[in-house]
Amino acid sequence: MKAVILAGGRGTRISEESQTRPKPMVEIGGRPILWHIMKIYGAAGITEFIVLLGYKGYMIKEYFANYFLHMSDVTIDLATDTTKTLQSKTEPWTVTLLDTGAETMTGGRLLRAKKHIGDNDFAFTYGDGVSDLDVRRVIDFHRACGSIATVTAVQPPGRYGTLRLGEDRVEFEEKPQGSNGWVNGGFFVASPAVLDYINGDDTVFERSPLERLSADGELSAYQHSGFWRGMDTLWDKIYLNELWDNGKAPWKIWNDDLDSEEG
């Protein structure tokens, strides 16, 4: 199964970072959040990726073009202009990078990848959210439901602390998990038939396509009650980096032994 990642948005709510690089390239622990997302899929045995580019997409191309070199120990012979790889730490990934336009909407980006997606079910998600989700469970759920598309429903922490008011005292809980109800957490699994619900570049996938799929009874929801966090603001970036730096990142579900990602 291929994983398609939407990586073309401008990330206006985290403008402190996205003015200089695309949002999926904002780093957690010295690695782009895009890399973390791909590692989540890698933990499920998915190693073929299609990354849909837009705003400053060349930076993502340059990152992967130089990835092998950056992840390897090498000897460079300047006299003969040759390079010998001593040890490589790269993952067994195949990455297709598609320029889908600077202003194309989410649905339009997906439609532009049609010929690369092929005829089989595929996974896709946004380039700014991490989770401790086992993608294999979503795939199994999707196949059992038989619908065209399955979305992972998550319960993010509330934006504000909650007050429980009693007669003479107040109980306070800081940003409780799930206080916002279930929301679209990405990490979709879909049949190529989902592309028939997209009209063109101006189609926002989260509007008409999802609404029509729902109305047709072709949209299922896999409920994930574990960790999920979108990196929408600078505070989200700081929080995710703190978790990673302290060795408490729930989304690090992969084994550092790269061979484990081969499924």
C-alpha positions in Angstrom: 0.0 0.0 0.0 1.2 3.5 -0.8 0.9 6.4 1.5 0.1 9.9 0.1 1.0 12.9 2.2 -0.4 16.4 1.6 2.6 18.7 2.0 1.7 21.8 -0.1 0.0 24.2 2.3 1.4 27.5 3.5 0.9 26.9 7.3 -0.3 30.5 8.0 -1.0 29.8 11.6 2.6 28.9 12.3 3.9 31.8 10.2 7.0 32.2 12.4 8.3 29.0 10.8 6.5 28.8 7.5 7.8 32.1 6.2 11.1 30.4 5.5 10.1 26.8 4.8 7.0 24.7 4.1 5.2 23.5 7.2 6.0 19.8 6.8 9.7 20.8 7.0 9.3 22.4 10.5 11.5 20.2 12.7 10.8 18.1 15.7 14.0 16.8 17.3 16.1 18.0 14.4 14.0 16.1 11.8 11.1 17.5 9.7 7.6 16.5 11.0 7.2 15.0 7.5 9.9 12.5 8.4 8.1 11.6 11.7 4.9 11.0 9.7 6.7 8.7 7.3 8.2 6.8 10.2 4.7 6.2 11.6 3.7 4.6 8.2 7.0 2.8 8.1 6.2 1.1 11.4 3.1 -0.4 9.6 5.3 -1.8 6.8 4.4 1.0 4.3 7.6 2.1 2.5 6.2 3.7 -0.7 5.3 7.4 -0.4 3.8 10.0 -2.7 4.4 13.5 -1.3 2.2 16.3 -2.8 4.1 19.5 -2.9 3.1 23.2 -3.3 4.4 26.1 -1.2 8.3 26.0 -1.2 8.1 22.4 -2.5 11.7 22.6 -3.8 12.9 22.5 -0.1 11.3 19.1 0.3 12.8 17.9 -3.0 16.3 19.1 -1.8 15.9 17.3 1.5 15.2 13.9 -0.1 17.7 14.5 -2.9 20.5 14.8 -0.2 18.9 12.4 2.3 21.1 9.4 1.5 24.3 11.5 1.9 23.1 13.1 5.2 22.2 9.7 6.7 25.4 7.9 5.7 29.0 7.7 6.7 31.1 8.4 3.6 34.7 8.7 2.5 35.2 11.4 -0.1 38.3 11.3 -2.3 38.8 14.8 -3.5 41.7 13.9 -5.8 39.5 11.4 -7.8 36.2 13.0 -7.1 34.7 9.8 -5.8 32.6 9.0 -2.8 32.5 5.6 -1.0 29.6 4.8 1.4 30.9 3.2 4.6 27.6 2.8 6.4 24.0 3.9 5.5 21.2 4.6 8.0 18.6 5.3 5.4 15.1 3.7 5.5 13.9 1.4 2.7 11.6 4.0 1.3 10.6 5.0 -2.2 9.5 8.6 -2.3 7.7 10.2 -5.2 7.6 14.0 -5.0 4.9 15.7 -7.1 4.5 19.4 -7.6 0.8 19.9 -7.4 0.7 23.7 -7.5 1.1 26.5 -5.1 -2.6 27.4 -4.8 -4.2 24.0 -5.3 -6.6 22.8 -2.6 -6.4 19.5 -0.7 -8.7 17.6 -3.0 -7.1 19.0 -6.1 -3.7 17.9 -5.0 -5.0 14.4 -4.4 -6.6 14.3 -7.8 -3.4 15.4 -9.5 -1.7 12.2 -8.1 -4.3 9.9 -9.7 -2.0 8.1 -12.1 0.6 7.6 -9.4 -1.9 6.2 -6.9 -2.9 3.4 -9.2 -5.8 1.0 -8.8 -5.3 -0.2 -5.2 -6.4 1.2 -1.8 -4.1 3.8 -0.5 -3.4 5.7 2.7 -3.2 9.4 3.0 -2.8 12.1 5.6 -1.7 15.7 6.2 1.9 16.8 6.6 1.5 18.3 10.0 0.0 15.7 12.5 1.6 12.9 14.5 0.0 10.1 16.4 0.6 6.8 18.2 -1.8 5.2 15.7 -1.2 1.7 14.4 -2.0 2.4 10.7 -2.5 -1.4 10.2 -5.6 -1.2 12.4 -7.1 1.5 10.2 -6.4 -0.5 7.1 -8.0 -3.6 8.5 -11.0 -1.6 9.7 -11.4 0.0 6.3 -11.4 -3.4 4.5 -13.9 -4.8 6.9 -16.3 -1.8 6.4 -16.1 -1.9 2.6 -16.6 1.8 2.3 -14.8 4.0 -0.2 -13.0 6.0 2.5 -12.1 5.7 6.1 -11.1 8.7 8.3 -9.3 8.4 11.6 -11.4 10.2 14.2 -9.4 11.6 17.1 -10.2 13.6 20.3 -7.6 16.4 20.6 -7.1 18.2 23.9 -9.3 21.2 24.4 -7.9 24.7 23.8 -8.9 25.9 27.2 -9.0 24.5 30.7 -12.3 23.1 31.9 -14.2 24.2 35.0 -16.5 21.8 36.8 -18.7 24.0 38.9 -20.1 22.7 42.2 -22.2 24.5 44.8 -19.3 25.8 46.8 -16.1 24.8 44.9 -14.6 24.6 41.4 -12.6 21.7 39.9 -10.2 22.7 37.2 -8.7 20.5 34.5 -6.1 21.9 32.2 -7.0 21.2 28.5 -8.6 17.8 29.0 -8.2 15.2 26.4 -11.3 14.8 24.2 -13.2 17.9 25.4 -13.6 18.9 21.8 -15.3 15.7 20.7 -14.3 13.7 17.7 -12.6 15.5 14.8 -10.9 14.6 11.5 -7.4 13.4 12.4 -6.3 12.5 8.9 -4.7 9.1 8.5 -7.3 8.1 5.9 -7.5 4.9 4.0 -9.4 5.0 0.7 -10.2 3.3 -2.6 -9.2 5.1 -5.8 -13.0 5.7 -6.3 -12.6 8.5 -3.8 -11.0 10.6 -6.6 -14.4 10.5 -8.4 -15.7 12.8 -5.7 -13.1 15.5 -6.6 -13.9 18.0 -9.3 -10.6 19.8 -9.8 -7.9 22.0 -8.3 -10.4 24.2 -6.4 -11.9 21.3 -4.5 -11.3 21.3 -0.8 -11.4 17.6 0.2 -12.8 18.3 3.6 -15.9 19.9 2.2 -17.9 18.6 -0.7 -16.0 15.2 -1.2 -16.3 14.2 2.5 -19.9 15.5 2.7 -20.9 13.6 -0.4 -19.1 10.4 0.7 -21.0 10.7 4.0 -24.3 11.2 2.3 -23.7 8.2 0.1 -22.9 6.0 3.1 -19.3 5.6 1.8 -17.4 7.2 4.7 -16.3 5.2 7.8 -14.6 6.5 10.9 -11.9 4.6 12.8 -12.0 6.0 16.4 -8.5 6.4 17.8 -8.5 7.4 21.5 -4.7 7.5 21.8 -2.3 10.4 21.2 -2.8 12.7 18.3 -1.4 16.2 17.8 -1.5 18.6 14.9 1.3 21.2 14.6 -0.8 24.3 13.9 1.0 26.9 16.1 4.4 27.7 17.4 3.2 26.4 20.8 2.4 23.0 19.2 6.0 22.9 17.8 7.5 23.7 21.2 5.3 21.1 22.9 6.1 18.3 20.4 9.9 19.1 20.7 9.7 18.9 24.5 8.1 15.5 24.3 10.8 14.3 21.8 13.7 15.8 23.7 12.6 14.2 27.0 12.1 10.8 25.4 8.4 10.9 25.9 7.1 11.2 22.3 4.1 8.9 22.1 4.2 8.8 18.3 7.6 7.2 18.2 6.1 3.7 17.6 8.9 2.5 15.3 11.9 0.5 16.1 15.2 2.2 15.5 16.3 -1.0 13.8 15.5 0.1 10.2 15.0 -3.5 9.1 11.8 -3.6 11.1 10.2 -1.1 8.6 10.3 -3.7 5.8 7.1 -5.2 7.2 
